[in-house]
Amino acid sequence: MKRKLGFLTAGLFSIGLILGACGGTDTTIEAEPDDPATEEPAADAEELSENFITELQMGTGSTGGTYYPLGQEMANVMNDNVEYEGFNVSAVASGASVENLGGIYRGEMQLGMTVHIPALEAFNGEGDFEGAQVENFGFMGHIYPEVMQVVTTANTGITSIEDLRGKRVAIGPAGSGTQSAAKLILEAYGIEDGDYEAFEEGFGDAAARLQDNQLDASFGLLGLPASNIEELSFQREVVILPIEGDALNYITENSDYGHLEIPADAYEFLDGPVDTITAYAILVGSTDQISEELGYEIVKGLYENVDSISHPQGVHLSLENILNGSEGLPLHPGAERYFKEQGLLN
C-alpha cells in the first residue's frame, strides 16, 4: 500500500466536525416507489434531486497563495462562458485542499481546488479523512502541477541532497504538504530527523533567509516558475537540487507523487533540466449539488476558454493536461461525458 502524505493539518478539518455536520448519513437521493395504481413513468433521475443548484461556491485557498487569485480568474471564465440558466459561481478564500473537500462533503461548497493526494485520501477515507470517507465529489479537471523545488545558493557549496546533512534546512510549516514531502525525500536519501537543523517555515520566509545567508537550503512545493525563486535569483546564484536515481524511485513507489522534469527554460539561471517530484492541483465538484448537465457545461466552458486567464499557472489549464491527477479518483458524471466527447476516454 502506498504511503499517503497529509497536505494540511488535521486542525483545518476535524473528523468530528464533518461527521457532526453530516450526521454520517448517506446523501444519495432515492425516488419514492412507483404507485402501482398508476402507469406514469418514473421521473428522470436528475429531476428527483432537490439538491442540484446553480448558484455555486468554489473553495480556493488563502488570499496570499496561488489558489485564490487563479480561482478568481477561473470563476470569471466560467461565469462568462457557461451556458446554463441561473448559473453563477463565486470563488471564495479558504484553507485550501482539505477544507474545500470538507466543504463539498457538508454541502457548503460545490466546487473546490485541491491537491490530488488529499483528494485521494478523502475518497479512500485515509489520512485526515480516516473514518469519514468522502464520496460525493468527482474530478473535473487538472489545474496545474505542484512542483517540489529544493533550493540552495552557489555560495553554500551544496550540489546534492546528500549534502544537506548537518546543514540549516527549511522543510516547510508543521503539518504542511511541503514538510511531509521534504521528510520523505530526505528519508529516501538516508537522512533522518536530527541529521540537519530543521526550520519549519514557509518558502517566502525561507527565501529571505537564503538571501541573508541564514539558511543553507529550502524545500518548496510550489507552482512553476515560482516568483519567490525568481526574485531570489536576482540577489543570489540559485541552485535547484535534483531528486533522482534510487531516491526518486523510492519516493514514487512509496507515495502518490509522480516524476517531473523541470525544463531548462523554467528559470533563466538553469543550465539544464532538473528531475524532481510533483503532485497535481485539480478541480473537483459535488455530485450531490451539481447535475451532470451543469457539470458538463462547467468543464466545457472553462477548458475551452482558458486563453483569457492571465495568471502564470493558467497555462496548464488545457485539454492536453486535463486528466492529469485523475488516476484513482471518481469522475464527475458531467466531466466524464465531456472527456469522452473529446476522445480522451473510451
C-alpha positions in Angstrom: 0.0 0.0 0.0 1.3 3.4 -0.9 2.3 5.8 1.9 -0.2 8.7 1.9 1.1 12.2 2.6 -1.1 14.7 4.5 -1.2 18.1 2.8 -2.8 20.2 5.5 -3.1 19.9 9.3 -5.9 18.0 10.8 -6.9 21.2 12.6 -8.2 22.6 9.3 -10.8 19.8 9.0 -11.6 17.6 12.0 -13.3 14.3 11.5 -15.7 15.2 14.4 -16.7 18.4 12.5 -17.6 16.7 9.3 -19.3 13.8 11.0 -21.2 16.2 13.2 -22.3 18.3 10.3 -23.3 15.5 8.1 -24.5 13.0 10.7 -22.7 10.3 8.9 -25.8 9.8 6.7 -26.0 8.6 3.2 -26.7 11.7 0.9 -27.9 9.6 -2.0 -31.3 10.8 -3.3 -33.7 7.9 -3.9 -37.1 8.1 -5.7 -40.3 7.2 -4.0 -41.6 3.8 -5.1 -43.9 3.9 -8.1 -47.6 3.9 -7.3 -48.8 0.5 -8.7 -52.2 2.0 -9.3 -50.7 4.4 -12.0 -48.9 3.8 -15.2 -47.0 7.1 -15.3 -43.3 6.6 -16.0 -40.7 7.2 -13.2 -39.2 10.7 -13.1 -35.8 11.4 -14.6 -33.0 10.8 -12.1 -31.9 14.5 -12.2 -35.5 15.7 -11.5 -35.6 13.6 -8.3 -32.7 15.5 -6.7 -33.8 18.6 -4.8 -30.2 19.3 -4.1 -29.0 20.3 -7.6 -28.3 24.1 -7.6 -26.9 26.7 -10.0 -25.5 29.3 -7.5 -22.2 27.8 -6.7 -19.4 28.4 -4.2 -15.8 27.4 -5.3 -13.3 26.9 -2.5 -9.8 28.2 -3.4 -7.1 29.0 -0.8 -5.6 31.8 1.2 -5.6 35.2 -0.4 -1.7 35.2 -0.4 -1.4 31.9 -2.2 -1.8 30.7 -5.8 -5.2 29.1 -5.5 -7.2 32.3 -4.6 -6.1 34.6 -7.5 -6.1 31.8 -10.0 -9.5 30.6 -8.7 -10.9 34.1 -9.2 -9.9 34.1 -12.8 -11.3 30.6 -13.3 -14.6 31.7 -11.8 -14.7 34.7 -14.2 -14.2 32.4 -17.2 -17.0 30.1 -16.0 -19.4 33.0 -15.4 -18.6 34.4 -18.9 -18.9 31.1 -20.8 -21.1 28.5 -19.0 -24.4 28.5 -20.8 -26.8 27.3 -18.2 -29.9 29.1 -16.8 -29.2 30.7 -13.4 -25.6 29.7 -13.3 -23.1 31.8 -11.2 -20.0 30.8 -9.3 -18.2 32.7 -6.6 -14.5 31.9 -5.8 -14.1 32.1 -2.0 -11.0 32.2 0.2 -10.4 29.1 2.3 -7.9 26.8 3.9 -7.4 25.1 0.5 -7.4 21.3 -0.2 -8.7 19.7 2.9 -11.2 22.4 3.8 -12.5 22.5 0.3 -13.1 18.8 0.2 -14.8 19.1 3.6 -17.0 21.9 2.3 -18.2 19.7 -0.5 -18.8 16.9 1.9 -21.0 19.2 4.0 -22.8 20.8 1.1 -21.3 24.2 1.9 -19.2 24.3 -1.3 -19.9 22.9 -4.7 -16.6 23.3 -6.4 -13.1 23.1 -4.9 -9.4 23.4 -5.8 -7.3 20.7 -4.2 -4.1 18.8 -4.5 -4.8 15.4 -5.9 -3.3 13.5 -2.9 -5.7 14.7 -0.2 -8.5 14.1 -2.7 -7.4 10.5 -2.9 -7.2 10.4 0.9 -10.7 11.8 1.1 -12.1 9.3 -1.4 -10.4 6.4 0.4 -11.1 7.6 3.9 -7.4 7.9 4.8 -5.1 10.4 6.4 -7.1 13.5 7.6 -10.2 11.8 6.4 -9.8 8.5 8.3 -13.3 7.3 9.4 -15.0 9.9 7.2 -14.8 8.8 3.6 -15.9 11.5 1.2 -17.7 10.0 -1.8 -19.9 12.9 -3.0 -17.3 14.6 -5.3 -15.9 13.9 -8.7 -12.8 15.0 -10.6 -13.5 17.8 -13.1 -10.1 18.7 -14.4 -6.4 19.4 -13.9 -5.3 22.9 -12.9 -1.5 22.9 -12.6 1.4 20.8 -11.3 2.6 21.4 -7.7 6.4 21.0 -8.2 8.9 20.2 -5.4 11.8 22.6 -5.7 14.8 22.1 -3.4 16.6 25.4 -3.5 20.1 26.4 -2.3 22.6 29.0 -3.4 26.0 28.5 -5.0 28.0 30.0 -2.1 26.9 27.1 0.2 28.8 24.6 -1.9 25.8 22.2 -1.8 25.3 20.3 -5.0 23.1 17.4 -4.0 20.5 16.4 -1.4 23.1 14.2 0.3 25.0 17.4 1.1 22.2 18.5 3.4 23.5 16.6 6.4 24.5 19.0 9.1 23.0 21.9 7.2 20.3 24.5 8.0 17.3 23.4 6.0 13.8 24.8 5.8 11.3 21.9 5.4 8.0 23.8 5.4 5.5 24.6 8.1 4.5 21.8 10.5 1.7 19.7 9.1 2.2 21.1 5.6 2.4 19.2 2.4 5.9 20.6 1.8 7.1 19.3 5.2 5.6 15.8 4.6 7.2 15.7 1.1 10.5 17.1 2.4 10.8 14.4 5.1 10.0 11.7 2.6 12.7 13.0 0.2 15.3 13.2 3.0 14.3 9.7 4.1 14.9 8.4 0.5 18.4 9.8 0.8 19.0 8.2 4.2 18.8 11.5 6.0 16.8 11.4 9.3 15.5 13.9 11.8 18.4 15.3 13.7 20.9 14.9 10.8 20.2 18.5 9.9 18.9 21.7 11.6 15.3 22.0 10.6 13.4 25.3 10.1 9.6 24.9 10.0 8.6 27.9 7.8 7.0 28.7 4.5 9.0 29.3 1.4 8.6 33.0 1.4 10.3 33.4 4.7 12.9 30.7 3.8 13.8 32.6 0.6 14.5 35.7 2.6 16.8 33.7 4.9 18.6 32.1 2.0 19.2 35.6 0.6 20.7 36.7 4.0 22.8 33.5 4.4 20.8 32.4 7.4 19.8 29.1 5.7 21.6 26.6 3.5 18.6 25.2 1.6 14.8 25.2 1.5 12.2 22.8 0.3 9.2 24.3 -1.5 6.1 22.6 -3.1 5.4 25.4 -5.5 4.0 26.3 -8.9 6.5 26.5 -11.7 8.0 29.0 -12.1 7.9 30.3 -8.5 8.1 34.1 -8.2 10.0 33.8 -4.9 12.7 31.7 -6.6 12.9 34.2 -9.5 13.3 37.1 -7.0 16.0 35.2 -5.1 17.9 34.6 -8.3 18.2 38.4 -8.7 20.2 38.5 -5.5 22.0 35.2 -5.3 23.2 32.4 -7.6 20.4 29.9 -7.2 20.8 26.1 -7.5 17.9 23.7 -7.6 18.9 20.3 -6.3 17.7 17.2 -8.3 15.7 14.3 -6.9 16.9 11.3 -9.0 18.0 7.7 -9.2 17.1 5.2 -6.4 15.8 8.0 -4.2 13.3 9.1 -6.9 12.2 5.5 -7.4 11.7 5.1 -3.6 9.5 8.2 -3.5 7.3 7.3 -6.4 6.9 3.7 -5.1 6.0 4.8 -1.6 3.7 7.8 -2.3 1.4 9.2 -4.8 3.9 11.7 -6.1 5.0 11.5 -9.7 8.2 12.3 -11.5 8.6 15.6 -13.3 11.4 17.2 -15.1 11.8 20.9 -14.6 12.6 22.2 -18.1 15.7 24.3 -18.6 13.7 27.3 -19.7 11.7 27.4 -16.5 14.2 29.8 -15.0 16.9 31.9 -16.6 19.5 30.6 -14.2 19.1 26.9 -15.1 21.8 25.3 -17.3 19.6 22.2 -18.0 16.6 20.2 -16.9 16.2 19.1 -13.2 14.5 15.9 -12.0 12.0 16.3 -9.2 8.6 15.1 -8.0 5.1 16.6 -8.5 1.6 16.5 -7.3 -1.3 18.0 -9.1 -3.7 20.8 -8.3 -7.1 19.7 -9.6 -10.7 20.9 -9.7 -13.4 18.8 -8.0 -17.1 19.2 -7.9 -20.0 18.0 -5.8 -22.0 15.1 -7.3 -24.9 15.9 -4.9 -25.3 19.5 -5.9 -24.0 19.8 -9.4 -26.0 17.9 -12.0 -24.4 16.0 -14.9 -25.6 18.6 -17.4 -24.2 21.6 -15.4 -21.0 19.7 -14.7 -20.6 19.2 -18.4 -21.2 22.9 -19.2 -18.7 23.9 -16.4 -15.9 21.8 -17.8 -16.6 22.8 -21.4 -17.0 26.5 -20.6 -13.8 26.6 -18.5 -11.4 24.5 -20.6 -12.4 25.8 -23.9 -11.9 29.4 -22.9 -8.7 29.4 -20.8 -6.9 31.8 -23.1 -8.3 34.7 -21.1 -6.6 33.6 -17.8 -3.6 35.8 -17.1 -2.2 34.0 -14.0 1.1 32.3 -14.8 -0.3 28.9 -13.7 -3.2 29.3 -16.1 -1.1 27.9 -19.0 -1.6 24.4 -17.5 -5.4 24.5 -17.9 -5.6 22.7 -21.2 -7.2 19.8 -22.8 -3.8 18.2 -23.2 -3.4 18.2 -19.4 -7.0 17.9 -18.3 -6.8 14.3 -17.0 -3.5 14.8 -15.0 -4.2 13.9 -11.4 -7.4 11.9 -12.1 -6.0 8.5 -11.6 -7.7 6.7 -8.7 -10.4 9.4 -8.3 -14.1 9.2 -9.3 -15.0 11.4 -12.3 -17.9 13.9 -12.0 -20.5 12.5 -14.5 -20.6 15.8 -16.4 -16.8 15.9 -16.7 -16.7 12.2 -17.8 -19.2 13.0 -20.5 -17.1 15.9 -21.8 -13.9 13.8 -21.6 -15.5 11.1 -23.7 -16.8 13.6 -26.2 -13.3 14.9 -26.7 -11.9 11.4 -27.2 -9.9 11.4 -24.0 -11.7 8.4 -22.5 -13.1 5.3 -24.2 
